[in-house]
């Protein structure tokens, strides 16, 4: 079959992307359009000027940049689906989020729909076995991530404020209790057990741990129960169900907010801080850093 040449719109968009120092091919444009990361070609041009719309050119440039760097387009693709918020993009976004949330179970060879429920000993023991299976063969990250950040800051002559968190959220004890939380939810992992594990890994003032304990104790006394309000109250299966049942607009808004937050943090850490190391001080002082 003879392949036809690029259309006038495709040539125009390729030229706009080239102004950014990037190259893009017709097959790439078609692939991005097929993934709904790029609007249909009929929407590329401004109806008044007939020129390629700036937002279309900008989106194509982002896709071209990430493709050139060999990076996954998944998270950026999620963002574009969330921004467009059409029934089709919301459906794809929902499927992608659920697929990602199910990944810990798939890696462990588990079926999230087969997790036993109930408070009996057999169901609890089976959930513990499944949580352990999730960690089978998983390599623990033993680096002191907080210490690494402070080491590089010190090398630039910047002294960061005292930390009030854990040095490595991927420590073995935290990951182990986290796997049980993902499988069985807060029914299998009490707030006190979580507090104990955090305390074992805490490198900041322990007063913060005591405040967490006090808040939970007060909520239990008032009959509120913060554990039941946790996104992981019913483990990952409960969170997956919430995503599956979420309204399209709510799901898209949530993913867009997460994308903006992570992008802003990445811009500060990776782009601003090398030229302005004091930016790290501003970041670490922010309440977001502690939370």
Residue, then its C-alpha position, 0 to 999 in steps of 0.5 A: x500500500x502506498x503511503x501518502x505524504x504528510x498533510x498541510x496541517x501535519x507539516x505545519x505542526x511539525x514546523x512549529x515543533x521544529x521552532x523549539x529545536x525538536x523533531x517529530x514525525x508523522x507516525x508520532x503525531x498519528x500515534x499521539x492522536x490515537x492515544x488521545x494525547x493530541x486532539x484530532x487534526x481538525x482542531x489543530x488550527x485556529x479557525x480565525x487565523x488558520x495557524x496552528x494553535x499555541x496549545x496544540x504546538x506546545x503539547x506536541x513539543x512536550x511529547x516530542x521532548x519526552x520521546x527524544x529523552x526516551x522517557x515514559x509518556x505515561x504520567x504526561x499522558x495522564x495529565x493531558x487526558x485529565x486536562x481534556x476531560x472528555x468521556x473518552x479521555x476520562x475512561x482511558x485515565x480511569x483504566x490507567x490509574x486502576x492498572x497502576x494501583x493494581x501493580x503491587x498485586x500483579x508483581x506479587x502474583x496476587x489477584x486483588x479480587x481474591x483477598x479474603x474479608x472478615x475478622x476471623x483468624x483464617x481470613x486475617x492469616x491469609x491476608x498476612x500471607x498475601x502481604x508477605x508474598x507482595x514483598x517476595x523478591x523485592x529489593x529494599x532501598x537502604x539509602x538514607x535519602x534525607x541524609x543524601x539531600x542534606x549532604x549535597x546541600x552542605x556541599x553547596x554551603x547550605x545548611x537545611x533546617x532540622x528534619x522532622x520526618x523519616x530518612x527513608x520511606x522505603x525502609x524494610x519495616x515501613x514497607x512491610x507494614x505498608x504491604x499489610x495496609x495495602x492488602x487488609x487496610x486499617x482493620x489489619x494495621x492499627x494507628x498505634x502500630x503505624x505510629x510505632x513503625x514511624x517512630x522506629x524510622x523517625x529522625x526528627x523530634x519525637x514530639x511529632x509522633x506523640x502528637x499523632x498518637x494524641x490526635x488518634x486517641x482524641x478522635x477515637x474518644x469522640x467516636x470519629x475514628x480517623x483510620x476509617x477515613x483513610x484512603x486505605x481504610x479498605x486497602x488498595x482494593x477499596x481505593x481501586x473501587x473508589x477510582x472505578x466509581x469516581x465521577x469523571x470530572x472528579x477523577x480528572x481534577x484529582x489527577x490534574x492537581x497531582x500532576x501540577x504538584x509533582x511538576x512544581x516539586x520537580x521544577x524546584x528540585x531539579x531546575x531551580x535548586x542547582x542554580x539557587x541552592x537556597x531554594x532547598x531551604x525554602x522547600x524544606x521549611x514548607x509544611x508540605x515537606x513534613x506532610 
